[in-house]
Amino acid sequence: MAPSLTDVAGPRIHSRPVAGLPLLHVETPQYSGFRAAVKRVFDVVLSSLALVVLAVPMLVVAALVKTTSAGPVFFMQERVGYHGRAFRMFKFRSMRQDAEELLTQLDQQEKIDQASVLFKMKDDPRVTRVGKFIRRYSIDELPQLINVLKGDMSLVGPRPSLAREVELYDPHVHRRFLVKPGITGLWQVSGRSDLSWEESVRLDLYYVENWSLTADIMILWKTTRAVFHASGAY
């Protein structure tokens, strides 16, 4: 017998007799208790260490952003996170100050994936010169370590969503909000923006259904390789 179960971790699947019949039982993923506490301690310790180690490089990036284009150093944007709650996410500003206003003027036909609810372009004219570099190597994401310390995000998790994107989600995609959004995640180490919207969602939901501390450590390790290769980063 080959059950039609995909993207579910083996340890959660059991065969149990019910009324004399052998039935398959899939355990509900657990997002609380001891495992959740360990994940939170892991996030706080690693993000604190990362902020200390990267303090000087981040100051250099901040100076470059400030001196090469008009506008603030940080880009702060409201995102949808854990259990659908809104929070303000931090990034180094990599686009022009009027990037949000220019979004409506861009040709939607130039999106990388027309089926995606995300707007991704390989040569986005809103990106600054410094912005191209820090986006290529995901340096613009480093201020999100502050979000991790605040408890809004985790080091590893699904991509933080915009409210306008959430409005277009199919019902099953809302399972992404069962865990905190992450700085990195399974789709980021599997192709980043080169992936289709459907594949990105599948990977995010696979992580939600099967998350573990071991998986987080493996994803963080793979993130280092993905960042230095800079493939799929726009």
C-alpha positions in Angstrom: 0.0 0.0 0.0 1.3 3.4 -0.9 -0.6 6.1 1.0 -1.1 9.5 -0.7 0.9 11.4 2.0 3.5 13.9 0.8 5.7 16.4 2.7 5.0 14.7 6.1 7.9 13.6 8.3 8.1 9.8 8.9 8.1 9.9 12.7 4.7 11.5 12.7 3.1 8.6 10.7 1.9 5.5 12.6 -0.2 2.5 11.9 -2.8 1.9 14.7 -5.6 -0.6 14.9 -9.1 1.0 15.2 -12.1 -1.3 15.6 -10.0 -4.1 14.2 -8.9 -2.1 11.1 -5.3 -1.1 10.6 -5.5 2.7 10.0 -2.8 5.3 9.4 -2.5 8.0 12.0 -0.7 11.3 11.3 0.2 13.2 14.5 -0.5 16.9 14.7 2.7 19.1 14.5 3.6 20.6 17.9 4.5 24.2 18.1 4.6 24.7 21.9 6.1 23.4 25.0 9.7 22.3 25.5 10.7 22.2 21.8 9.3 25.7 21.2 11.2 27.0 24.3 14.5 25.4 23.0 13.9 27.1 19.6 13.4 30.5 21.3 16.6 30.1 23.4 18.5 29.1 20.3 17.2 32.2 18.4 18.1 34.6 21.2 21.6 33.2 21.8 22.6 33.1 18.1 21.1 36.4 17.2 22.8 38.1 20.1 26.1 36.6 19.1 25.6 37.6 15.5 24.8 41.2 16.4 28.0 41.5 18.4 30.2 39.9 15.7 28.6 41.8 12.9 28.3 45.2 14.7 31.2 46.8 12.8 30.3 45.5 9.3 26.7 46.6 9.9 27.9 50.1 10.8 29.9 50.2 7.5 26.9 49.1 5.5 24.7 51.7 7.3 27.3 54.5 6.4 27.3 53.3 2.7 23.5 53.3 2.5 23.3 56.8 4.0 26.0 58.4 2.0 25.1 57.0 -1.5 21.4 57.7 -1.7 18.8 60.0 -0.2 16.7 58.5 2.6 17.0 56.7 5.9 19.4 53.8 6.6 16.7 51.4 7.6 13.6 50.3 5.7 10.8 49.5 8.1 7.7 47.7 6.7 4.7 46.1 8.3 4.6 42.4 7.8 2.2 39.6 8.9 3.8 37.1 11.2 2.9 34.5 13.9 -0.8 33.7 14.1 -1.5 36.5 11.6 -0.3 39.3 13.9 1.3 42.4 12.2 4.8 43.5 13.2 7.4 46.0 11.9 10.3 44.4 10.1 13.7 46.0 9.8 16.0 45.9 6.7 18.9 48.0 5.4 17.3 50.2 2.7 18.3 48.8 -0.7 15.8 50.8 -2.8 15.0 54.4 -3.6 13.0 56.3 -0.9 10.0 56.4 -3.2 10.1 52.7 -4.1 6.6 51.9 -2.8 5.1 54.8 -4.9 7.0 53.5 -8.0 5.7 50.0 -7.6 2.4 50.8 -9.4 4.3 52.2 -12.4 6.4 49.1 -13.0 5.4 46.7 -15.8 3.7 43.7 -14.1 4.5 41.6 -17.1 8.2 41.7 -16.2 7.6 39.7 -13.0 9.8 36.7 -12.7 6.8 34.5 -12.0 3.4 35.7 -13.3 1.5 33.1 -11.1 3.2 34.5 -7.9 1.5 36.9 -5.5 5.0 38.4 -5.0 6.5 41.1 -7.1 10.0 40.0 -8.1 12.1 41.5 -11.0 15.7 40.6 -11.9 16.5 44.2 -12.8 14.3 46.3 -10.5 15.0 50.0 -11.4 14.1 51.0 -7.8 17.2 49.3 -6.4 20.2 51.5 -5.6 23.8 50.7 -6.5 24.7 49.7 -2.9 21.3 48.0 -2.7 22.2 45.7 -5.6 25.3 44.4 -3.6 23.7 44.0 -0.2 20.6 42.3 -1.7 22.8 39.9 -3.8 24.5 38.7 -0.6 21.4 39.2 1.7 23.2 41.7 3.8 20.1 43.9 3.8 18.4 41.2 6.0 20.9 41.5 8.9 18.8 44.1 10.9 16.1 41.4 11.2 18.3 40.0 14.0 16.7 42.7 16.0 13.3 41.3 15.1 14.5 37.9 16.3 15.5 39.4 19.7 12.2 41.1 20.0 10.4 37.9 19.4 8.6 38.9 16.2 10.7 36.5 14.1 12.9 33.4 14.3 16.2 32.8 12.6 14.5 30.1 10.5 11.0 30.1 9.3 8.7 31.0 6.4 9.2 34.3 4.6 7.5 37.3 6.3 4.4 38.2 4.3 3.0 41.6 3.3 -0.6 42.2 4.1 -1.5 42.7 0.4 0.1 39.3 -0.4 -1.9 37.6 2.4 -5.1 38.8 0.9 -4.3 36.7 -2.2 -3.3 33.5 -0.3 -5.3 30.3 -0.8 -6.7 29.1 2.5 -4.1 26.3 2.9 -1.2 28.8 2.6 -2.3 30.4 5.9 -0.7 27.5 7.7 2.6 29.4 7.3 1.4 31.5 10.2 1.5 28.6 12.6 5.2 29.4 13.2 7.2 32.6 13.4 8.5 34.0 10.1 12.3 33.6 9.7 15.3 35.5 8.4 16.1 32.4 6.3 14.1 29.3 5.5 13.9 26.2 3.4 13.0 28.0 0.2 15.8 30.4 0.6 18.4 27.6 0.6 16.6 25.8 -2.3 16.8 28.4 -5.0 15.5 31.7 -3.5 13.8 33.9 -6.1 14.5 31.3 -8.9 11.7 29.2 -7.4 8.1 29.4 -8.6 5.5 30.7 -6.1 4.0 27.2 -5.8 7.4 25.6 -5.0 8.1 28.3 -2.4 4.8 27.7 -0.7 5.4 23.9 -0.8 8.7 24.3 0.9 7.5 26.8 3.5 4.6 24.5 4.4 6.9 21.5 4.5 9.0 23.3 7.1 5.9 24.2 9.1 4.6 20.6 9.2 8.0 19.1 10.0 10.1 21.7 11.9 12.8 20.7 14.3 15.9 22.2 15.9 18.0 19.9 13.8 16.3 21.1 10.7 17.0 24.7 11.7 20.7 24.1 12.2 20.9 22.4 8.8 19.1 25.3 7.1 21.4 27.9 8.8 24.4 25.9 7.6 23.0 25.8 4.0 22.2 29.5 4.2 25.9 30.3 4.4 26.5 28.5 1.1 23.4 30.0 -0.6 24.5 33.6 0.4 28.0 33.2 -0.9 26.8 31.7 -4.2 24.3 34.6 -4.5 22.1 32.6 -6.9 18.5 33.5 -7.1 19.0 36.8 -5.2 17.4 39.9 -6.9 
